[in-house]
Amino acid sequence: MSDHPQTPADETGLIPTLDAADYLDGDVWAEERERIWFRQWVLVGRDHDLPSPGDRLVVDVAGESIVVVRRADGGLGGFYNVCRHRGSQLVEPTAEGGTWGPPSNPMIRCPYHAWTYDLGGRLVNAPFLDAERTPAVALYPVGVDCWGGFVFVNLSPTDAEPLAAQLGPIVDRVQRYPLADLRRGAILRYEVAANWKVVAENYNECYHCGQVHPELCDLVPAFRRGGVGLDWPDGIPHRDGAWTFTLSGTSDRPPFPGLNEAEQVRHKGELIYPNLLLSLSAEHVAAFHLRPRGPGATVVDCEMLFHPDALADPGFDPSDVVELWDLVNHQDWTVCAGVQRGMASRAWSGGWFAPAEDDTAEITAWYRRSMGRS
């Protein structure tokens, strides 16, 4: 316990942050896994990563290994990556980050004793057991659903609310962006030495932008005001002559078809709980996929998504987008790591959100509800 308790909120008029333990403590992380990561819809990938029946994606959801498969009927299914026989992992994650499984295959065969399951998860063969002695079992299922080309899983499918209910009004706010049609043009992967909530909170405010992101503020001068008075639903204007998130503020790629007049020249951002951050420009979308590795570590995949027509252009070059986002991301991850280190001080038990961070303060309200707190 800190010897320096924070000033009561009613003396400052500011909204308090979560407690230090919520960012640091292993017991809190264990409770988060059960209440948030294993009960809510969690982003795991893109639908076009599984184009053919038998394709599979191996993903880590807060320490649980999950296999998502493309079924023969074209739909998606998902299972815990564990054999019903002796508990062996069915599909071994690959070395490059643990995201991809083996190529197309109509069956899932355990590498230990060759118990074999179809793409619906049903056990179809157990070597040296006749039909009477083969258990009528299936792999442990998880819920799988898609929105905007993003694949989500829910590890408690019998108790899960519909994905649409979790997404809420976000669907309408971004309805003109052709998210389901977009394809990955580049990906940046980062190991961030910070709690996943620190990353999400940082994304959801621009109070820090003036001193942390000078290049971004040159592109979006309104960010220098610390995020005060910005109308995110209508989009944030760029500097004169700029209309997208590149250092030049322009691009040879045209805006997405179907955007309204404001969306063709403005920028939008959405936080989709718990682990998808969307940054929507007129001609590309940056999707941040957060994958926590414990209370103090988060893998962040930043995927740059483009229209298929842009990708088909022989001169397609995403470097203008990558250049800006990699710069801004490194700036963010540096300050996030500094926050994580600072919060570990015995002197810090919690802080406050400034008025410019009201949207970030909403994260704490969602978090407390998700954790069953008042």
Buried (B, 14 or more C-beta within 10 A) or exposed (E): EEEEEBEEEEEEEBBBBBBBBBBBBEEBBEBBBEBBBBBBBBBBBBBBBBEEBBBBBBBBBBEBBBBBBBBEEEEBBBBBBBBBBEEBBBBBBEEEEBBBBBEEBEEBBBEEBEBBBBBBBEBBEBEEEEEEEBEEBBBBBBBBBBBBBBBBBBBEBEEBEEBEEBBEEBBEBBEBBBBEBBBBBBBBBBEBBBBBBBBBBBBBBBBBBBEBBEEBBBBBEBBBBBBEEBEBEEBBBBEEEBBBBBBEBBBEBEBBEEBEEEBBBBBBBBBBBBBBBBBBBBBBBBBBBBBBBEBBBBBBBBBBBBBEEBBEEEEEEBEBBBBBBBBBBEBBBEBBBEBBEEBEEEEBBBBBBBEBBBBBBBBBEBBEEBBEEE
